[in-house]
Amino acid sequence: MKKEKLKSTDVEVRDIRLKLMTYTRSLELCARMNYETENLDFIDTMKPADVLYDLGACEGRFSIYAALKGIKVISFEPETRNFLVFSQNIEINKLDKDSLKAINAGVGAKNGNATIKIGQPWEGGHQKIVEHGETRNDLDFNFVESQEIKIVSLDSFLTDSNHPFPDYLKIDIDGSEMPFLLGATKTLNSKSLKGIIFELNEQDPNFKNIILFLNKAGLIENKRFEVPNEPYLYNIVFERES
């Protein structure tokens, strides 16, 4: 029996043509939505053969954009539906694992398992928060289901594998910011890491602590951008102190 071909759409982002899965209404919206130009600008500063780690890649638009520009990308996405779409997007863009490697895991303080609570249970959906034993009023969504997921510490991932060290990090991991930092101390303090773009919520009780943590690692805020239609949410660029 012939396998049904799923719908995809060609999308031009700046001078790069991406193919993205659009077989649901939510994926159509993802493919055509605002691409947060600061994320594109951040990626556009990179040179071919630079290494980008995309933490919380969702369905993979930014990872694929970077890989098609010749940047080596390693991406983490813990949620099952988003990871499936991400894998499909990698395939239809004909990207191999040397260009873009996708890992079905989240990042945290240590290796293990965790529960992710889901408020938007569809492909490309957001409101997906990993439980860390703390209550966050800024992440008080109407959760309707949960999944068991794998968590890795970035420091241990780099120690235990032959993967290249990141030149840059793109981070969008609602609710896992502090656990991630605790599991990435060596990585963040390495002078080989040139910069990061980090989506942060100003109402997070740890907002100032996160910035202080990064400052102590030698990463200094360079630019701050409001995320459209998301009060208190910012994409913040940190660069290595010279």
C-alpha positions as CSV (number, residue, x, y, z in Angstrom):
1,M,0.0,0.0,0.0
2,K,1.4,3.4,-1.0
3,K,2.3,5.7,1.9
4,E,0.2,8.9,1.9
5,K,2.3,11.9,1.2
6,L,2.0,14.6,3.9
7,K,1.5,18.2,2.9
8,S,4.5,20.5,3.0
9,T,5.0,24.1,1.9
10,D,8.0,26.0,0.6
11,V,8.7,29.1,2.7
12,E,11.3,31.7,1.8
13,V,13.0,33.2,4.9
14,R,15.3,36.0,3.8
15,D,17.4,34.3,1.1
16,I,16.8,30.8,2.3
17,R,14.1,28.5,1.0
18,L,12.8,26.1,3.6
19,K,10.4,23.2,3.2
20,L,8.1,22.8,6.2
21,M,5.4,20.3,7.0
22,T,2.0,21.9,6.9
23,Y,-0.4,18.9,7.2
24,T,-2.3,20.5,10.1
25,R,-3.7,24.0,10.5
26,S,-1.4,24.6,13.5
27,L,1.7,23.7,11.3
28,E,0.4,26.0,8.5
29,L,0.4,28.8,11.1
30,C,3.9,27.9,12.3
31,A,5.2,28.0,8.8
32,R,3.9,31.4,8.1
33,M,4.1,33.1,11.5
34,N,6.5,35.9,12.6
35,Y,10.0,34.5,12.5
36,E,11.3,36.7,15.3
37,T,13.8,38.6,13.3
38,E,16.2,38.8,16.2
39,N,16.7,35.1,16.1
40,L,17.4,35.3,12.4
41,D,19.8,38.2,12.9
42,F,21.6,36.1,15.6
43,I,21.9,33.2,13.2
44,D,23.0,35.5,10.4
45,T,26.1,36.6,12.4
46,M,27.4,33.0,12.3
47,K,29.9,31.7,9.7
48,P,29.6,28.4,7.8
49,A,31.0,25.6,9.9
50,D,30.2,27.4,13.2
51,V,28.3,25.2,15.6
52,L,24.8,26.2,16.9
53,Y,23.0,24.3,19.7
54,D,19.2,25.0,19.5
55,L,17.7,24.1,22.9
56,G,13.9,23.8,22.6
57,A,13.7,23.6,18.9
58,C,10.0,23.0,18.6
59,E,9.3,22.0,14.9
60,G,12.7,23.1,13.9
61,R,12.3,26.2,11.7
62,F,15.3,28.1,13.1
63,S,17.5,25.0,13.2
64,I,16.7,24.2,9.5
65,Y,17.3,27.8,8.5
66,A,20.7,27.7,10.1
67,A,21.7,24.3,8.7
68,L,20.7,25.4,5.2
69,K,23.1,28.3,5.6
70,G,26.0,25.9,6.2
71,I,26.0,26.1,10.0
72,K,26.4,22.9,11.9
73,V,23.4,22.5,14.2
74,I,22.6,20.2,17.1
75,S,19.0,20.6,18.4
76,F,17.1,19.4,21.4
77,E,13.3,19.0,21.5
78,P,11.7,16.9,24.2
79,E,8.0,16.8,23.2
80,T,6.9,13.9,21.0
81,R,4.7,15.6,18.5
82,N,7.0,18.5,17.9
83,F,10.0,16.1,17.5
84,L,8.2,14.0,15.0
85,V,7.4,17.1,12.8
86,F,11.0,18.3,13.3
87,S,12.3,15.0,12.0
88,Q,10.0,15.2,9.0
89,N,11.2,18.7,8.3
90,I,14.8,17.6,8.4
91,E,14.0,14.8,5.9
92,I,12.2,16.9,3.4
93,N,15.0,19.5,3.5
94,K,17.5,16.7,2.7
95,L,19.7,17.5,5.7
96,D,22.0,14.8,7.0
97,K,23.2,14.3,10.6
98,D,26.4,16.0,9.8
99,S,24.4,19.2,9.1
100,L,21.7,18.9,11.6
101,K,21.3,16.4,14.4
102,A,18.0,16.4,16.3
103,I,17.9,14.9,19.8
104,N,14.6,13.9,21.5
105,A,15.4,15.3,24.9
106,G,15.2,18.3,27.1
107,V,18.0,20.0,29.0
108,G,18.3,20.3,32.7
109,A,20.5,20.1,35.8
110,K,21.4,16.4,35.4
111,N,20.6,13.3,33.2
112,G,17.4,11.5,33.9
113,N,13.7,11.6,33.2
114,A,11.0,14.2,33.8
115,T,7.4,15.0,33.1
116,I,6.4,17.6,30.6
117,K,3.0,19.2,31.1
118,I,1.2,20.3,27.9
119,G,-1.3,23.1,27.4
120,Q,-1.4,22.9,23.6
121,P,-1.5,19.2,22.6
122,W,-0.9,19.6,18.9
123,E,1.9,19.8,16.4
124,G,3.8,23.1,16.7
125,G,2.0,23.8,20.0
126,H,3.6,25.7,22.9
127,Q,2.7,25.9,26.6
128,K,4.8,22.8,27.2
129,I,6.5,23.0,30.6
130,V,8.9,20.5,32.2
131,E,8.1,19.9,35.9
132,H,10.9,20.9,38.3
133,G,9.1,20.9,41.6
134,E,8.5,24.7,41.7
135,T,5.4,26.8,41.0
136,R,5.7,29.5,38.3
137,N,2.9,32.0,38.2
138,D,4.2,33.2,34.8
139,L,3.7,29.6,33.4
140,D,0.2,29.0,34.9
141,F,-1.4,27.5,31.8
142,N,-4.4,25.1,31.5
143,F,-2.5,21.9,31.1
144,V,-4.5,19.1,29.5
145,E,-2.0,16.2,29.2
146,S,1.6,15.2,30.1
147,Q,4.4,13.1,28.7
148,E,7.4,11.4,30.2
149,I,10.6,12.7,28.6
150,K,14.4,12.4,28.7
151,I,16.5,15.1,30.3
152,V,20.2,15.7,29.7
153,S,22.8,18.0,31.2
154,L,24.6,19.9,28.5
155,D,27.9,19.6,30.3
156,S,27.5,15.8,30.5
157,F,26.3,15.6,26.9
158,L,29.5,17.3,25.7
159,T,31.7,15.2,28.1
160,D,30.2,11.9,27.2
161,S,30.0,12.3,23.4
162,N,32.1,13.3,20.4
163,H,29.8,16.1,19.5
164,P,31.4,19.5,18.7
165,F,31.4,22.2,21.3
166,P,28.9,25.0,20.5
167,D,30.0,28.4,19.3
168,Y,26.5,29.6,20.0
169,L,23.4,28.7,21.9
170,K,19.8,29.5,21.0
171,I,17.6,28.8,24.1
172,D,13.8,28.6,24.4
173,I,13.0,26.3,27.3
174,D,10.1,27.8,29.3
175,G,10.4,26.7,32.9
176,S,13.7,24.9,32.6
177,E,16.0,28.0,32.6
178,M,17.7,27.6,36.0
179,P,18.0,23.7,35.8
180,F,19.6,24.2,32.4
181,L,22.1,26.7,33.8
182,L,23.1,24.4,36.6
183,G,23.7,21.6,34.2
184,A,25.7,23.7,31.8
185,T,28.2,25.6,34.1
186,K,31.3,24.4,32.3
187,T,29.9,25.0,28.9
188,L,28.8,28.6,29.7
189,N,32.1,29.5,31.3
190,S,34.1,28.2,28.3
191,K,35.6,31.0,26.2
192,S,34.9,28.8,23.2
193,L,31.2,29.8,23.6
194,K,30.8,33.1,21.8
195,G,27.2,34.1,22.5
196,I,23.7,33.0,23.2
197,I,20.1,34.2,22.6
198,F,17.9,33.3,25.5
199,E,14.1,33.7,25.6
200,L,13.4,34.9,29.2
201,N,10.2,35.9,31.1
202,E,10.6,39.1,33.2
203,Q,8.0,37.7,35.6
204,D,10.1,34.6,36.3
205,P,11.2,34.9,39.9
206,N,14.7,33.8,38.8
207,F,14.9,36.4,35.9
208,K,17.6,38.5,37.6
209,N,19.4,35.4,38.9
210,I,19.6,34.0,35.4
211,I,21.2,37.2,34.1
212,L,23.6,37.3,37.0
213,F,24.5,33.7,36.5
214,L,25.4,34.4,32.8
215,N,27.3,37.6,33.8
216,K,29.5,35.6,36.2
217,A,30.2,33.1,33.3
218,G,31.4,36.1,31.2
219,L,28.3,36.5,29.1
220,I,27.1,40.0,29.0
221,E,23.7,41.3,27.8
222,N,24.1,43.1,24.4
223,K,20.5,43.4,23.1
224,R,17.0,42.8,24.3
225,F,13.9,42.3,22.1
226,E,10.3,42.1,23.2
227,V,8.6,39.0,21.8
228,P,5.5,40.1,19.8
229,N,2.1,39.7,21.6
230,E,3.8,38.2,24.7
231,P,4.0,40.7,27.6
232,Y,7.1,40.4,29.8
233,L,8.8,37.9,27.3
234,Y,12.1,38.9,25.8
235,N,14.7,37.4,23.5
236,I,18.0,38.5,25.1
237,V,21.4,38.3,23.3
238,F,24.4,37.7,25.5
239,E,27.9,38.0,24.2
240,R,31.3,36.8,25.5
241,E,33.0,39.5,27.5
242,S,36.2,40.5,25.7
